[in-house]
Amino acid sequence: MHRTEDTGQGDRSERTGEQYGQDGRRGQDGQDERSGQARRSGQDGSLPPHPRGDRGPVRYGPPAPDPGLPVLPELADVLAAAASRALPEPPGGGTALREAAVSYWARRGLRGGPRHVAAAPGAQPLLLALIAAHGGDVLMPRPCPATWTPQARLLGRPAYHVPTPAECGGVPDPYALLETVRRVRAEGGRPRLLLISVADDPTATVAPPELVREACEAAVAEGLHIISDETWRDTLHRPHDTVLLSPAEMCPDDVTVLSDLAGALTPAAWPVAIARFPDTERAAVRHARTLDVLTASGALVAGPVARAAAHALREPESVTARIRQAAELQAQVASAAHRAVLSSGALARPPQAGRHLYADLGPLRSRLVSRGVTDSMELEEYLTARLGAPAPGGHRFGDEPGALRVRLGTGPLLGSTPGQQWESLTAVEPLKLPHVAAALSIFAAAFDELR
C-alpha cells in the first residue's frame, strides 16, 4: 500500500465543517456544515483586488491554470461559422455534441452511447449538478481543485478531505479513505460520493494505476460512487512514459467521468464540459436528475460553443497536433520552473501533466517570516505581487492555511502577447526564446532570494 503524505495536521481526514474565519485562521466557534452555520473556508481568491480582511467569498476563487496560448484558428473559424445560431443547446447537450463526446471517449477505451452523456457550460455547473444528483456526504482528496469544496458547500453537503499518498495528488490514500468513511459513519454521516482526479490539479501529478485501483476498490466496497475528473488527461508531459488509468476502466458501473474541455481542447472563454455516466439503471436515474438540475439552473451550452466543442472532440489532425505541441511546451517550461523551485530549497513533486506545479515552501519559512509571510494566504499575496501572475495558496485547495503551499502556473511564462505565445508554441527550443528566458529568470529570482 502507499505511504500517506505527512501534512502535520494530526487527523487523517478533515471535515470542511471545521471552517476558518475570514482571515483564514481557525474560528473559535467553527460549526459542522450540517448545521448550516459553517464559517467561510477560505476558498476565495486574491486575483481581483479586495480588502485584506475579506478572504471568504467564493467569487474570488482562482481559475484553472491559464494555458498561455492563443486560440487554435481552426476552432475560431468553426465558432465564427456557427455564430448565427441563436438558440442554446438543450439541457445536457444536443445530439451532435454528445455523439462527439462518445467518439472521444471510445478512442480512450471507454465505450458508451450518447444517452449516457451530459454536457454543461463548464465543469462547475456540471459538477454541481452531479453532486446534486447523488445523495449523501462528499469525500475528496487533500489537496483538491479549488472549486470542489464550494460546490458541496453550495448544496449544503458535508465534505471531507482525505490525505493523498506521498507520490501523487488527486487520489486519496486507500487506508485513509477507509478510515474516513468509517469515522464519518460513526459520527452519523452518510458518505456516498468520492471525487478524484487521476491527472491532478493542483499537484500536476498522475496517480499510479496501482493506487487508482486500490482506492477505487476501497470506495466501491464501501458503497461510494466515484466521479473521476479527467480534465487534464490529454495534457500529459510525457504520454509515452506515463500510464494514466481511468477509474471507469476498472469499475465501469460505479464511475462517472467528468471532463472540462478547457483542459486541452477548447479555450476557457468557451465554457463546456462533458460527463459520461455508467450504463446502469441507477446511473440512468442520476443522469435524469442531472439534466433536471441543469435545466432548473439554466446551465445550457451556447450553440456556437457546442459546434466548436463537437469539432474539437472529434479530434481532427489540427486539434491533436495542438494538444501534442502544447503538452511538449508545457513539459519543458514546467521542468525549468520545477528546477528553479528545488534550487531554492523548496519542495515540489515533478510535474507530469497540466500547466502548473504545486510547491511547498515550508523549508523556507524563516526567510518568508522575515518578509511578513506566515501562512498560505500571505504567501499567495507575496508571490502574486513578486511574480506578477496568479499564485493561489494551498488554502484554496483544501490544505491548512499554515502550510506554505502554492500553485504556480506555467502559462504566464510563455509570453504576454499572442505573437510571443505563437513563437513559444512553434519554437524548437522555447526556453532559449528571449521572452521565455526573461520570464523564467524573474521566476527563479523570486525563489532564489528566499534561499
Salt bridges, closest charged atoms under 4 A:
GLU5 OE1 - ARG349 NH2 3.31
GLU14 OE1 - ARG142 NH1 3.57
ASP23 OD2 - ARG25 NH1 3.86
ASP29 OD1 - ARG39 NH2 2.30
ASP32 OD2 - ARG15 NH1 3.26
ASP32 OD2 - ARG34 NH2 3.03
ASP44 OD1 - HIS395 NE2 3.88
ASP44 OD1 - ARG396 NH1 3.33
ASP54 OD1 - ARG40 NH1 3.32
GLU74 OE2 - HIS311 NE2 2.50
GLU89 OE2 - ARG85 NH2 2.93
GLU167 OE2 - HIS2 ND1 2.34
ASP173 OD2 - ARG12 NH2 3.48
GLU179 OE1 - ARG12 NH1 3.08
GLU179 OE2 - ARG183 NH2 2.86
GLU187 OE1 - ARG15 NH1 2.99
ASP201 OD1 - ARG407 NH1 2.99
GLU214 OE1 - HIS2 NE2 3.65
GLU217 OE1 - ARG213 NH1 3.39
GLU222 OE2 - ARG182 NH2 3.54
GLU222 OE1 - ARG185 NH1 2.59
GLU230 OE1 - ARG233 NH1 3.09
ASP234 OD1 - ARG108 NH2 3.23
ASP279 OD1 - ARG115 NH2 3.83
ASP279 OD1 - HIS116 NE2 3.21
GLU315 OE1 - ARG107 NE 2.78
GLU315 OE2 - ARG108 NH2 2.64
GLU317 OE2 - ARG324 NH2 3.00
ASP360 OD2 - ARG405 NE 3.41
ASP375 OD2 - ARG25 NH2 2.82
GLU378 OE2 - ARG25 NH2 3.86
GLU378 OE2 - ARG52 NH2 3.23
GLU380 OE1 - HIS395 NE2 3.99
GLU380 OE2 - ARG396 NH2 2.32
GLU381 OE1 - ARG52 NH1 2.66
GLU381 OE2 - ARG55 NH2 2.83
ASP399 OD1 - ARG405 NH1 3.28
GLU400 OE2 - ARG26 NH2 3.75
GLU429 OE2 - LYS432 NZ 3.36
ASP448 OD1 - ARG451 NH1 3.99
GLU449 OE2 - ARG386 NE 2.96
